[in-house]
């Protein structure tokens, strides 16, 4: 650092501020220091820094390793936000988020001396495991909206609001019989989306049918779609995620049921490619970048001993061509 300071013509403290992204450094000074770092090939001595600061600069992240869009996107966002702060990420991928697997992963992180941990856990067992673990460092859980005060802090997407936005959109278009193909009910997302759909229908004075049991995969959507087209087709369907909506679209198309002319369809997540479904899918977008930054902001504050409260990230409705007012529907073909 002394060599960098001498080459850049600044103080040792200024180099330290540049390395730690301190806001008080002028842009031209920062550029000069970064150029000197590049010229000299300077790299931080992480071991020495750990001895001085008593911090490893490492954050542990526990994830299920699921290919599902939500957990995967959350992990990518958390990892990116950590790198923005100059932190390393140590990852523990567990095939099944149970109390035992989460406990073992947290113990592994504690032995590594991480400064804090993020657990991407929307399932009840995993949340219970984190809450029961007496961690010596702050832990942020992505999933629950609120937790009792302590060393475990909550960051969540407002899935309840997202479900209400989706249902409100369908009601605003004039639909009155709105079905919901639900996600797994041992997931917070699944329960909150059911609750939001139910409350929005109830406040509008509309019939509230039982939600259709589901999962997170397109195959379940396809199976449900085949049942719906063979029976009493609702005005609209709010699917708990875009994969379920994709399966429904497959079944509807196969049966000659036109979307949105005969049934409107809304998903949840705004997965890559949802704008290219046929028709493009109206859906609820989760703001994963904001979620990741919120996790790291909360973890940083907790590590510094600052007071920390739960944070909730609002989703947004993305309207596309899979929804339309009932009046725009073409009349059913008359049998010859």
Wavefront OBJ file of the C-alpha trace (Angstrom):
o trace
v 0.000 0.000 0.000
v 2.935 2.325 0.676
v 4.224 1.698 -2.860
v 0.788 2.445 -4.298
v 0.536 5.641 -2.234
v 3.974 6.809 -3.389
v 3.231 6.138 -7.071
v -0.183 7.832 -6.904
v 1.120 10.744 -4.860
v -1.400 10.250 -2.062
v -1.370 9.164 1.559
v -1.546 5.580 2.812
v -4.971 6.438 4.286
v -6.276 7.554 0.884
v -5.273 4.210 -0.655
v -7.130 2.452 2.155
v -10.220 4.552 1.508
v -10.163 3.714 -2.198
v -9.843 0.002 -1.443
v -12.808 0.195 0.928
v -14.981 2.249 -1.453
v -15.125 5.207 0.922
v -17.381 7.952 -0.523
v -15.115 10.858 0.512
v -12.470 10.186 -2.173
v -12.601 12.485 -5.224
v -13.118 10.676 -8.573
v -9.805 11.894 -10.030
v -7.929 10.754 -6.916
v -9.676 7.358 -6.983
v -8.737 6.949 -10.667
v -5.085 7.770 -9.915
v -4.928 5.249 -7.079
v -6.608 2.531 -9.153
v -4.127 3.172 -11.971
v -1.228 2.803 -9.534
v -2.755 -0.440 -8.183
v -2.999 -1.780 -11.737
v 0.559 -0.714 -12.616
v 2.066 -2.336 -9.524
v -0.162 -5.430 -9.597
v -1.137 -4.809 -5.987
v -3.269 -7.433 -4.215
v -4.575 -7.287 -0.683
v -2.999 -9.612 1.859
v -6.195 -11.140 3.180
v -4.508 -13.038 6.008
v -2.817 -9.870 7.290
v -6.039 -7.899 6.997
v -7.859 -10.561 9.033
v -5.262 -10.352 11.810
v -5.598 -6.560 11.997
v -9.383 -6.232 11.721
v -10.369 -9.493 13.435
v -12.696 -10.046 10.483
v -12.361 -12.548 7.662
v -14.180 -10.483 5.032
v -16.159 -13.633 4.244
v -19.912 -14.186 4.274
v -21.429 -17.654 4.379
v -24.436 -18.350 2.155
v -26.646 -21.409 2.546
v -28.816 -22.345 -0.409
v -30.724 -25.447 -1.446
v -28.978 -25.751 -4.793
v -32.432 -25.818 -6.336
v -32.850 -24.988 -10.009
v -36.005 -23.045 -9.112
v -35.933 -19.465 -10.338
v -36.514 -17.743 -6.994
v -33.762 -19.378 -4.877
v -31.260 -19.299 -7.759
v -31.894 -15.636 -8.532
v -31.699 -14.757 -4.836
v -28.320 -16.479 -4.495
v -26.905 -14.694 -7.553
v -28.133 -11.343 -6.210
v -26.635 -11.948 -2.747
v -23.285 -13.045 -4.212
v -23.163 -9.992 -6.484
v -24.023 -7.629 -3.623
v -21.267 -9.189 -1.484
v -18.686 -8.649 -4.218
v -19.823 -5.030 -4.527
v -18.841 -4.643 -0.877
v -15.491 -6.372 -1.400
v -16.521 -9.488 0.511
v -15.809 -13.120 -0.269
v -18.671 -15.636 -0.337
v -18.417 -19.148 1.030
v -21.304 -21.288 -0.225
v -22.920 -24.322 1.373
v -25.339 -26.066 -0.975
v -27.638 -28.577 0.682
v -29.943 -30.854 -1.269
v -32.701 -30.586 1.315
v -33.188 -27.693 3.724
v -33.903 -29.517 6.982
v -33.037 -28.603 10.563
v -30.073 -31.009 10.490
v -28.578 -29.881 7.159
v -28.934 -26.181 8.001
v -27.388 -26.688 11.437
v -24.397 -28.550 9.973
v -23.871 -25.879 7.330
v -23.958 -23.097 9.918
v -21.477 -24.981 12.121
v -19.192 -25.318 9.090
v -19.320 -21.563 8.519
v -18.608 -20.830 12.179
v -15.469 -22.986 11.978
v -14.356 -20.903 8.976
v -14.685 -17.698 10.972
v -17.195 -15.990 8.680
v -18.298 -12.491 9.646
v -21.955 -13.339 9.038
v -24.247 -15.667 7.118
v -27.188 -15.467 4.738
v -29.659 -18.347 4.596
v -31.919 -18.532 1.554
v -34.748 -20.454 3.157
v -38.432 -20.096 2.440
v -39.359 -23.479 3.917
v -40.589 -23.876 7.470
v -38.031 -26.500 8.600
v -35.068 -24.433 7.452
v -36.344 -21.291 9.178
v -36.886 -23.229 12.401
v -33.319 -24.563 12.178
v -31.811 -21.108 11.775
v -33.805 -19.721 14.682
v -32.738 -22.560 16.973
v -29.027 -22.210 16.120
v -27.049 -20.062 18.574
v -24.818 -18.312 16.035
v -21.970 -16.106 17.338
v -22.287 -13.889 14.241
v -25.289 -12.160 12.633
v -27.465 -14.279 10.328
v -29.877 -12.960 7.706
v -32.700 -15.211 6.548
v -34.294 -14.586 3.143
v -37.932 -15.616 3.307
v -39.870 -14.714 6.462
v -41.231 -11.199 6.791
v -40.653 -10.914 10.524
v -38.753 -12.720 13.232
v -38.395 -12.089 16.989
v -35.508 -9.722 17.878
v -32.118 -11.410 18.115
v -29.100 -12.374 16.038
v -31.285 -13.645 13.158
v -32.699 -10.972 10.852
v -35.323 -11.234 8.105
v -35.385 -9.957 4.530
v -38.323 -10.859 2.304
v -40.155 -10.132 -0.904
v -43.755 -9.108 -0.241
v -45.394 -12.118 -1.888
v -48.715 -11.198 -0.291
v -48.679 -7.823 -2.043
v -47.616 -9.457 -5.311
v -50.582 -11.827 -5.196
v -52.951 -8.963 -4.483
v -51.532 -6.990 -7.422
v -52.045 -9.944 -9.758
v -55.599 -10.588 -8.548
v -56.471 -6.885 -8.525
v -55.348 -6.629 -12.145
v -57.674 -9.452 -13.159
v -60.571 -7.968 -11.200
v -59.917 -4.570 -12.778
v -60.211 -6.157 -16.220
v -63.694 -7.352 -15.294
v -63.070 -10.996 -14.386
v -65.241 -12.446 -11.666
v -64.337 -16.158 -11.457
v -60.609 -16.157 -10.744
v -58.904 -19.439 -9.864
v -55.539 -19.783 -8.153
v -53.095 -22.594 -8.886
v -51.080 -22.565 -5.662
v -47.490 -23.320 -4.807
v -46.426 -25.747 -2.025
v -47.917 -24.708 1.278
v -44.810 -25.518 3.316
v -43.168 -22.579 1.499
v -43.811 -19.046 2.759
v -44.195 -17.881 -0.852
v -46.889 -20.461 -1.493
v -48.923 -19.502 1.574
v -48.554 -15.747 1.120
v -49.642 -15.871 -2.516
v -52.760 -17.847 -1.556
v -53.517 -15.354 1.212
v -53.117 -12.327 -1.067
v -55.350 -13.832 -3.777
v -58.011 -14.783 -1.225
v -58.041 -11.392 0.527
v -58.216 -9.422 -2.740
v -61.191 -11.492 -3.944
v -62.899 -11.186 -0.570
v -62.529 -7.408 -0.401
v -63.980 -7.156 -3.922
v -67.010 -9.179 -2.832
v -66.245 -11.951 -5.308
v -66.536 -15.719 -4.784
v -63.446 -17.232 -3.144
v -63.052 -20.836 -4.324
v -60.585 -23.255 -2.807
v -57.084 -22.817 -4.264
v -55.961 -25.595 -6.591
v -53.114 -27.544 -4.935
v -49.896 -27.258 -6.877
v -46.115 -27.341 -6.821
v -43.552 -25.151 -8.600
v -43.147 -27.088 -11.855
v -44.670 -26.780 -15.310
v -45.784 -30.423 -15.304
v -48.251 -29.722 -12.515
v -49.550 -26.701 -14.429
v -50.102 -28.847 -17.503
v -52.009 -31.499 -15.519
v -54.246 -28.880 -13.907
v -54.811 -27.191 -17.261
v -56.077 -30.435 -18.771
v -58.574 -30.779 -15.921
v -59.758 -27.175 -16.286
v -60.393 -27.389 -20.029
v -62.390 -30.579 -19.535
v -64.652 -28.946 -16.940
v -65.895 -25.495 -15.992
v -63.201 -23.120 -17.239
v -62.768 -20.040 -14.984
v -62.607 -16.483 -16.328
v -58.961 -16.209 -15.288
v -56.202 -18.100 -13.506
v -53.523 -16.671 -11.227
v -50.664 -19.174 -11.165
v -48.257 -19.129 -8.200
v -45.237 -19.001 -10.512
v -44.380 -18.690 -14.193
v -43.543 -22.373 -14.596
v -47.060 -23.322 -13.518
v -48.383 -20.712 -15.949
v -46.267 -22.229 -18.725
v -47.793 -25.646 -18.072
v -51.287 -24.154 -18.116
v -50.542 -22.437 -21.448
v -49.412 -25.771 -22.892
v -52.629 -27.492 -21.836
v -54.834 -24.618 -23.009
v -53.120 -24.441 -26.412
v -53.318 -28.191 -26.861
v -57.082 -28.096 -26.177
v -57.680 -25.104 -28.457
v -58.459 -22.760 -25.532
v -57.240 -19.280 -26.461
v -55.408 -17.005 -24.010
v -56.548 -14.327 -23.266
v -59.651 -14.560 -25.499
v -61.184 -17.387 -23.456
v -59.203 -17.252 -20.220
v -56.745 -14.691 -18.843
v -53.564 -15.920 -17.180
v -51.137 -14.309 -14.708
v -47.912 -15.816 -13.359
v -45.398 -14.821 -10.700
v -41.585 -14.274 -10.930
v -41.046 -12.799 -14.423
v -38.588 -15.543 -15.325
v -36.235 -15.140 -18.254
v -38.300 -15.839 -21.366
v -41.720 -15.070 -19.901
v -41.994 -12.134 -22.310
v -41.673 -14.681 -25.137
v -44.352 -17.137 -24.037
v -47.200 -17.402 -26.511
v -48.840 -15.084 -25.632
v -46.310 -13.052 -23.588
v -47.086 -13.600 -19.923
v -48.487 -11.040 -17.509
v -46.613 -11.716 -14.281
v -45.305 -10.322 -10.988
v -41.625 -9.381 -10.992
v -39.471 -9.951 -7.938
v -36.721 -7.335 -7.552
v -33.834 -9.686 -6.809
v -31.076 -7.095 -7.134
v -32.732 -4.991 -4.427
v -33.199 -8.139 -2.333
v -29.501 -9.040 -2.509
v -28.357 -5.540 -1.614
v -30.823 -5.429 1.258
v -29.359 -8.665 2.657
v -25.810 -7.330 2.593
v -26.819 -3.913 3.903
v -28.577 -5.569 6.832
v -25.685 -7.944 7.483
v -23.150 -5.094 7.374
v -25.185 -3.096 9.887
v -25.577 -6.078 12.214
v -21.835 -6.840 12.078
v -21.141 -3.206 12.983
v -23.461 -3.515 15.975
v -26.073 -1.143 14.576
v -29.810 -1.705 15.194
v -31.408 -3.780 12.458
v -35.056 -4.246 11.547
v -36.763 -6.535 9.050
v -36.811 -5.361 5.423
v -39.511 -6.117 2.861
v -38.976 -5.688 -0.894
v -42.023 -4.784 -2.977
v -42.647 -6.701 -6.238
v -44.165 -5.139 -9.359
v -46.812 -6.245 -11.827
v -45.670 -6.586 -15.446
v -48.666 -6.489 -17.805
v -48.365 -8.345 -21.110
v -50.689 -9.993 -23.609
v -51.912 -12.993 -21.569
v -54.594 -10.904 -19.857
v -57.490 -8.946 -21.369
v -61.003 -7.764 -20.439
v -63.816 -10.292 -20.938
v -65.441 -7.932 -23.473
v -62.524 -8.436 -25.857
v -63.123 -12.161 -26.059
v -64.395 -13.621 -29.247
v -67.643 -15.642 -28.975
v -67.272 -19.381 -28.828
v -67.594 -21.162 -32.170
v -71.099 -22.533 -32.896
v -71.105 -26.261 -33.646
v -72.117 -27.049 -37.233
l 1 2 3 4 5 6 7 8 9 10 11 12 13 14 15 16 17 18 19 20 21 22 23 24 25 26 27 28 29 30 31 32 33 34 35 36 37 38 39 40 41 42 43 44 45 46 47 48 49 50 51 52 53 54 55 56 57 58 59 60 61 62 63 64 65 66 67 68 69 70 71 72 73 74 75 76 77 78 79 80 81 82 83 84 85 86 87 88 89 90 91 92 93 94 95 96 97 98 99 100 101 102 103 104 105 106 107 108 109 110 111 112 113 114 115 116 117 118 119 120 121 122 123 124 125 126 127 128 129 130 131 132 133 134 135 136 137 138 139 140 141 142 143 144 145 146 147 148 149 150 151 152 153 154 155 156 157 158 159 160 161 162 163 164 165 166 167 168 169 170 171 172 173 174 175 176 177 178 179 180 181 182 183 184 185 186 187 188 189 190 191 192 193 194 195 196 197 198 199 200 201 202 203 204 205 206 207 208 209 210 211 212 213 214 215 216 217 218 219 220 221 222 223 224 225 226 227 228 229 230 231 232 233 234 235 236 237 238 239 240 241 242 243 244 245 246 247 248 249 250 251 252 253 254 255 256 257 258 259 260 261 262 263 264 265 266 267 268 269 270 271 272 273 274 275 276 277 278 279 280 281 282 283 284 285 286 287 288 289 290 291 292 293 294 295 296 297 298 299 300 301 302 303 304 305 306 307 308 309 310 311 312 313 314 315 316 317 318 319 320 321 322 323 324 325 326 327 328 329 330 331 332 333 334 335 336
